[in-house]
Amino acid sequence: MTKIKLMIIAMFFAIITSNAYSKPILDVIVPSGTSGNAFAESNLISDALKDLGYDSEVVVTKNCVNNKAYMAKDTGRPGVFLRDTGRYVKDESRNCHVEVNDKTFVSVFYKRHQTMCVRADEPFTNMADFLKDKKKVTIANTASLIDGIYDDLSNDTGVKFVRVDYNGSKKIIKGLVAGDTDLMYSGFTKREINNKQIKCVTTSAKTSVEGRPPMNEVFPNWHLNETGTLKYWHAVNIPNSQLATVKADLNKVIESKTVSTYIKKAFMTPGTAIDNQKKAFWDIVGVLTGNKLASK
């Protein structure tokens, strides 16, 4: 056999071997900054995907407009990004429409409770006493929240709730701890639960969570007192033929030890335990918008 033939055969087997052992690609894109839960969770997911044999990178696009531009590119690397109900509503209000449909809505990551917290050194007994004799309170939250979210609370309690927007959940906590605000409203995650400088006093769960009374008792007339946050994976340039596999593998990510522990410690409901996932998403969006948002 000639040397040239041997080289051709060797190259042929090299190509076959390379294709046989090439890793599937699924990047995790972050359409926000690097200071909040979305960035931390995206790294958690990317690591879990790598454990499943994926080639996965975390790509930070910072905002909705940049993210749409990234999605329009032919990068050759399919991916997903995490998006929650509140972020969807805020993006729509800013005319940054990213359609949610059967091809883009992969599956739900989790449903999370919301919480309100005070500083740990606050002599807090209950919300009624905390608000007593106050004309207004400032409340830290992410900038992604919709406008007018506290109007019902202000009208019902007679205390004006003044929102203070921060970019990222880490900064919300820093603002409260620094004394820049009286309260904070955020996701009830491991970060909030384990922080010794704050005290989370209620959640949007329907019943008490480790002694914390539910918001439906603390603020019985607030339209968001039982509304948590549902977070899903949005597909980015994933071929239709691969969607089912990606969905199955993302369910495996939820069930992985690191991610399942993260979900459990924050009292969240994993997507694998949620039926009619897309309907659950739109139901929360409907509550947030008063069913006024028609764009899907």
Secondary structure, 3 states (H helix, E strand, C coil): CCHHHHHHHHHHHHHHHHHHHCCCECEEEECCCCCCHHHHHHHHHHHHHHHCCCECCEEECCCHHHHHHHHHCCCCCCEEEEEEHHHHHHHHHCCCCCCCCCCCEEEEEEEECEEEEEECCCCCCCHHHHHCCCCEEEEEEECCCCCCCCHHHHHHHCCEEEEEEECCHHHHHHHHHCCCCCEEEEECCHHHHHCCCEEEEEECCCCCECCECEHHHHCCCCCCCCCCEEEEEEEECCCHHHHHHHHHHHHHHHHCHHHHHHHHHCCCEEHHHCCCHHHHHHHHHHHHHCCCCCCC
